[in-house]
Amino acid sequence: MSVWPSPAVPRPLQQLFDRVPLLTYDANVLPARSQSATSSRLPTLYVFSTDSDARLGAPSYNPGCLKWQTFLKLARVEFQIVPATNHASPTGALPFLLPARPSPSASASASASPAPAPVSSARLQKYALEHGQHKPAEQTPTLRLDAYQALLDVPIRNAWLQALYLEPRHAALLDRLYVAPASSSRWVQATLRHQLRRAAEAEILKTSSSAGGSASATPILVDESAMYAGARDALDALADLLAESETDWFFGAPSPSLFDASVFAYTHLMRRLLDGGADGEGEDLKIPARLGALVRAAGTGELERHQSRLLEMLWPGESLSGR
C-alpha cells in the first residue's frame, strides 16, 4: 500500500511556526449564568411561553408544546418551564427537555459528570412513562385511533394555522406571541413575520386536498370557508367520540391519555386565544375568532367540559384569561 508523502512546509511558514508555536487551549467553561440556567434538581422543559407564564408553570401558547406539557403533568413528572424559541432546540423545534442536572458547585464529581442529553419531543412520552409518578392511560394503536388523530393533525391544525398566522385580524396576536419576543428590530420582525406566514401556508397546502399532494408553479388558493367548516366537522366528530365514553375521557380510558392531552392542546388555546366570545357575534365560519366558539358548539358541549376538567385538574385556579 502506497503512502502519500507529506507536503513540505514552506520555509517562511516553518520559521513563523518555530517562533510562534501553535497551541490548543482547553475549552472555556460556560458562563456562570448559563450554568445556573441549565442546572437544576428539576428537569427543564423548553417551550414557547412568556417569562411570567413560565415562572408560574402556566400553559404554553403553542399547541405542540402544550400537548407535551400537559402529558408530563398527567404523568406527574416534576419539571420547570423555560421560555425558548426553535433556534434554542437541538432538533430545531420545541419542545425539548433537559433532564435534571446538578449545580457545578455541588461537588467536584458531580460537576465533572457529562451533561445529560436533551430529550426531544419524539422521546417525551417514553421519558414521562419512565420518570413520572403516575402512568397515564395507554391506548393500543389502531386504525380508529389513527383516524381521530388525523382530525387533529389536518383539519383542526390547518384551521389553527390559518386563523393565527394568516388572518389579518390576528396580526397583533401573532406579533405578540412569536415576532416581538424574537427581536426588537423592525427589519428582523418583518422578515420573521413573512417567514412564519410562508411556513404556515406551506403546511396548509401540503395537507390540502385541493393541492393534490403535488408541487405546482401555480399558486393554489385554499377555500377558507371549507377549511373552517372542516374544523367544525372534526370537532363535532371528537365531541361525538367523547360522548360515547362512560369515563369522560377519550376511548373510555380510566384516566386522561396522550390523546386527551393532544385534544386539550387545541381546545384550550382555541378558547383562550381565538374565541369570539359567547355573545353570538360573528357566527360566520370564515371569522377565525370563532374557533373557540366552535369548541363550545361541538356536540352538546363535550369538548368544552373536557377542556375545563383538564385545566382544573392540572392547573387549579387557572382561567382562560390567566390566573
C-alpha positions as CSV (number, residue, x, y, z in Angstrom):
1,M,0.0,0.0,0.0
2,S,1.5,3.3,-1.0
3,V,1.6,6.3,1.3
4,W,1.3,9.8,0.0
5,P,4.3,11.9,1.2
6,S,3.5,14.8,3.5
7,P,3.9,18.1,1.6
8,A,6.9,20.2,2.8
9,V,6.1,23.3,4.8
10,P,7.4,26.4,3.1
11,R,10.5,27.7,4.9
12,P,9.0,31.1,5.8
13,L,5.9,29.4,7.4
14,Q,8.2,26.9,9.2
15,Q,10.2,29.8,10.6
16,L,7.0,31.5,11.7
17,F,5.7,28.3,13.4
18,D,9.1,27.9,15.1
19,R,8.9,31.4,16.6
20,V,5.1,31.3,17.4
21,P,4.2,27.6,18.0
22,L,0.5,26.6,17.7
23,L,-1.1,25.8,21.0
24,T,-4.5,24.2,21.6
25,Y,-6.2,25.7,24.6
26,D,-8.7,24.0,26.9
27,A,-12.3,24.8,26.2
28,N,-13.7,27.6,28.2
29,V,-16.3,26.7,30.8
30,L,-19.8,28.0,30.3
31,P,-20.6,31.4,31.9
32,A,-22.0,31.2,35.4
33,R,-25.4,32.4,34.4
34,S,-25.6,29.7,31.7
35,Q,-24.6,27.0,34.2
36,S,-27.3,28.1,36.7
37,A,-29.9,28.3,33.9
38,T,-29.3,24.7,32.9
39,S,-28.5,23.3,36.3
40,S,-31.5,22.2,38.4
41,R,-32.7,19.4,40.5
42,L,-35.8,19.5,38.3
43,P,-35.9,18.6,34.6
44,T,-36.4,21.7,32.4
45,L,-39.0,21.8,29.6
46,Y,-38.3,24.5,27.0
47,V,-41.4,25.7,25.3
48,F,-43.0,28.8,23.7
49,S,-44.0,30.9,26.7
50,T,-43.6,34.3,28.4
51,D,-41.3,34.9,31.3
52,S,-44.2,35.4,33.7
53,D,-46.1,32.4,32.5
54,A,-43.0,30.2,32.7
55,R,-42.4,31.2,36.3
56,L,-45.9,30.2,37.1
57,G,-45.8,27.0,35.0
58,A,-48.8,28.2,33.1
59,P,-49.9,26.5,29.8
60,S,-47.8,27.3,26.8
61,Y,-49.5,29.2,24.0
62,N,-48.2,26.7,21.3
63,P,-50.3,23.6,20.7
64,G,-47.3,21.3,20.2
65,C,-45.6,22.5,23.4
66,L,-48.9,22.4,25.4
67,K,-49.5,18.8,24.4
68,W,-46.3,17.6,26.0
69,Q,-46.5,20.0,28.9
70,T,-49.9,18.5,29.6
71,F,-48.8,14.9,29.3
72,L,-45.8,15.4,31.6
73,K,-48.2,16.8,34.2
74,L,-50.6,13.9,33.7
75,A,-47.6,11.6,34.4
76,R,-46.8,13.7,37.5
77,V,-43.3,14.5,36.3
78,E,-41.9,17.4,38.3
79,F,-40.3,19.9,35.9
80,Q,-39.8,23.6,35.4
81,I,-40.6,25.7,32.4
82,V,-38.2,27.9,30.5
83,P,-39.2,30.2,27.5
84,A,-37.4,29.4,24.3
85,T,-37.5,29.5,20.6
86,N,-36.9,26.9,17.9
87,H,-33.4,28.2,17.5
88,A,-32.6,27.0,21.0
89,S,-33.6,23.4,20.3
90,P,-31.1,20.8,19.3
91,T,-33.6,19.5,16.8
92,G,-34.7,22.9,15.6
93,A,-38.2,22.5,17.1
94,L,-39.8,22.9,20.5
95,P,-40.4,21.5,23.0
96,F,-37.4,19.7,24.3
97,L,-36.5,18.7,27.8
98,L,-33.2,18.8,29.7
99,P,-33.1,16.2,32.5
100,A,-32.1,17.2,36.0
101,R,-28.5,18.3,36.3
102,P,-26.6,19.1,39.5
103,S,-25.1,22.5,40.0
104,P,-21.4,22.7,39.1
105,S,-20.7,23.9,42.6
106,A,-22.5,20.9,44.2
107,S,-19.4,18.7,44.2
108,A,-16.3,18.1,42.1
109,S,-17.6,14.7,41.0
110,A,-21.0,15.9,40.0
111,S,-19.6,18.9,38.1
112,A,-17.2,16.6,36.2
113,S,-20.0,14.3,35.1
114,P,-21.2,14.8,31.5
115,A,-24.4,16.9,31.0
116,P,-27.4,14.7,30.2
117,A,-28.6,14.6,26.6
118,P,-31.7,16.7,25.7
119,V,-34.9,14.8,25.3
120,S,-36.7,15.7,22.0
121,S,-40.5,15.7,21.7
122,A,-40.3,12.3,19.9
123,R,-39.0,10.8,23.2
124,L,-41.0,12.7,25.7
125,Q,-43.7,10.0,26.0
126,K,-41.1,7.4,26.9
127,Y,-39.4,9.8,29.3
128,A,-42.7,10.6,31.1
129,L,-43.6,7.0,31.5
130,E,-40.2,6.2,32.9
131,H,-39.8,9.2,35.3
132,G,-43.4,10.1,36.2
133,Q,-45.0,9.2,39.5
134,H,-48.2,8.2,37.6
135,K,-48.7,6.2,34.5
136,P,-51.3,7.8,32.2
137,A,-53.7,5.5,30.4
138,E,-52.2,4.0,27.3
139,Q,-54.0,3.2,24.1
140,T,-53.1,0.5,21.7
141,P,-52.5,1.9,18.2
142,T,-55.5,1.1,16.0
143,L,-56.9,2.4,12.7
144,R,-59.7,4.0,14.7
145,L,-57.2,5.9,16.9
146,D,-55.2,6.9,13.8
147,A,-58.4,8.3,12.1
148,Y,-59.2,10.5,15.1
149,Q,-55.6,11.6,15.4
150,A,-55.8,12.7,11.8
151,L,-58.6,15.0,12.6
152,L,-56.2,16.9,14.9
153,D,-53.3,16.7,12.5
154,V,-55.1,18.0,9.4
155,P,-58.4,20.0,9.6
156,I,-58.0,21.3,13.2
157,R,-54.3,22.1,12.8
158,N,-54.9,23.8,9.4
159,A,-57.7,26.0,10.9
160,W,-55.4,27.0,13.7
161,L,-52.6,27.9,11.3
162,Q,-54.9,29.9,9.1
163,A,-56.5,31.7,11.9
164,L,-53.4,32.7,13.9
165,Y,-50.8,33.1,11.2
166,L,-52.7,34.2,8.1
167,E,-55.8,36.0,9.3
168,P,-55.0,39.8,9.3
169,R,-57.2,40.5,12.3
170,H,-54.8,38.3,14.4
171,A,-51.6,40.0,13.2
172,A,-51.1,41.8,16.5
173,L,-51.6,38.5,18.4
174,L,-49.0,36.7,16.1
175,D,-46.6,39.5,16.7
176,R,-47.0,39.4,20.5
177,L,-46.6,35.6,20.7
178,Y,-43.9,34.9,18.1
179,V,-42.4,38.0,16.5
180,A,-41.8,40.6,19.1
181,P,-40.1,38.2,21.6
182,A,-37.5,37.2,18.9
183,S,-36.2,40.7,18.2
184,S,-36.8,44.4,18.7
185,S,-35.5,45.2,15.2
186,R,-38.4,46.1,12.8
187,W,-36.5,44.7,9.9
188,V,-35.9,41.4,11.6
189,Q,-39.5,41.3,12.8
190,A,-40.8,41.9,9.3
191,T,-38.6,39.1,7.9
192,L,-39.7,36.7,10.7
193,R,-43.3,37.6,10.2
194,H,-43.0,36.8,6.5
195,Q,-41.2,33.5,7.2
196,L,-43.9,32.4,9.7
197,R,-46.7,33.1,7.3
198,R,-45.0,31.4,4.4
199,A,-44.3,28.3,6.6
200,A,-48.0,28.2,7.7
201,E,-49.1,28.5,4.1
202,A,-46.8,25.7,3.1
203,E,-48.1,23.4,5.9
204,I,-51.7,24.1,4.9
205,L,-51.1,23.5,1.2
206,K,-49.2,20.3,2.0
207,T,-52.3,18.7,3.5
208,S,-54.9,20.5,1.4
209,S,-57.0,18.2,-0.7
210,S,-57.1,20.9,-3.4
211,A,-53.3,20.8,-3.6
212,G,-53.4,17.2,-4.7
213,G,-50.2,16.5,-2.9
214,S,-48.0,17.7,-5.8
215,A,-45.9,20.7,-6.2
216,S,-47.1,23.3,-8.7
217,A,-45.8,26.6,-10.1
218,T,-49.3,28.0,-10.0
219,P,-50.4,29.3,-6.6
220,I,-53.1,27.3,-5.0
221,L,-55.9,29.1,-3.3
222,V,-57.4,27.4,-0.2
223,D,-61.1,27.7,0.4
224,E,-61.1,29.3,3.9
225,S,-64.9,28.6,4.4
226,A,-64.3,24.9,3.6
227,M,-61.3,24.9,5.9
228,Y,-63.2,26.2,8.9
229,A,-66.2,24.0,8.1
230,G,-63.8,21.1,8.1
231,A,-62.5,22.1,11.5
232,R,-66.1,22.3,12.8
233,D,-66.9,18.8,11.5
234,A,-63.7,17.5,13.0
235,L,-64.5,19.0,16.4
236,D,-68.1,17.6,16.2
237,A,-66.6,14.1,15.5
238,L,-64.4,14.4,18.5
239,A,-67.3,15.5,20.7
240,D,-69.4,12.5,19.5
241,L,-66.5,10.2,20.3
242,L,-66.2,11.6,23.8
243,A,-70.0,11.3,24.3
244,E,-69.6,7.6,23.8
245,S,-67.2,7.3,26.8
246,E,-68.5,6.4,30.2
247,T,-65.4,7.8,31.9
248,D,-65.4,11.3,30.4
249,W,-62.0,10.6,28.8
250,F,-61.4,9.6,25.2
251,F,-61.9,6.0,24.1
252,G,-63.3,5.1,27.6
253,A,-59.9,5.3,29.2
254,P,-59.9,5.3,33.0
255,S,-57.8,8.4,33.1
256,P,-56.6,11.0,30.7
257,S,-54.2,9.7,28.0
258,L,-51.9,11.3,25.4
259,F,-54.8,11.7,23.1
260,D,-56.7,13.7,25.7
261,A,-53.6,15.9,26.0
262,S,-53.5,16.3,22.3
263,V,-57.1,17.4,22.1
264,F,-56.8,19.7,25.1
265,A,-53.8,21.5,23.5
266,Y,-56.0,22.8,20.7
267,T,-59.3,23.2,22.5
268,H,-57.8,25.2,25.4
269,L,-55.8,27.5,23.1
270,M,-58.8,28.0,20.7
271,R,-60.9,29.1,23.6
272,R,-58.2,31.2,25.2
273,L,-56.7,32.9,22.2
274,L,-59.1,32.6,19.3
275,D,-62.5,32.8,20.9
276,G,-65.1,35.3,19.5
277,G,-66.9,35.3,22.8
278,A,-70.3,33.9,23.7
279,D,-72.4,36.8,22.6
280,G,-73.3,35.2,19.2
281,E,-71.3,37.8,17.2
282,G,-69.7,36.6,14.1
283,E,-71.2,33.2,13.5
284,D,-69.8,33.1,10.0
285,L,-67.3,30.3,9.9
286,K,-64.9,32.5,7.9
287,I,-64.3,34.6,11.0
288,P,-61.4,32.7,12.7
289,A,-62.1,34.4,16.0
290,R,-64.9,31.9,16.3
291,L,-62.6,28.9,16.7
292,G,-63.3,29.0,20.4
293,A,-67.0,29.1,19.7
294,L,-66.6,26.0,17.5
295,V,-65.2,24.2,20.5
296,R,-68.2,25.3,22.7
297,A,-70.7,24.4,20.0
298,A,-69.3,20.9,19.2
299,G,-71.7,18.2,20.1
300,T,-73.5,19.1,23.3
301,G,-70.6,20.7,25.0
302,E,-68.4,17.6,25.5
303,L,-65.2,19.3,24.3
304,E,-65.7,22.4,26.4
305,R,-66.3,20.3,29.5
306,H,-63.3,18.1,28.7
307,Q,-61.1,21.2,28.4
308,S,-62.4,22.7,31.7
309,R,-61.8,19.4,33.5
310,L,-58.2,19.0,32.4
311,L,-57.5,22.7,33.1
312,E,-58.9,22.4,36.7
313,M,-57.1,19.1,37.2
314,L,-53.6,20.2,36.1
315,W,-53.7,24.0,36.6
316,P,-56.1,24.6,39.6
317,G,-57.0,28.3,39.7
318,E,-56.1,28.9,36.1
319,S,-58.7,30.5,33.9
320,L,-58.9,31.1,30.1
321,S,-57.6,34.6,30.7
322,G,-54.8,33.5,33.1
323,R,-54.5,33.5,36.8
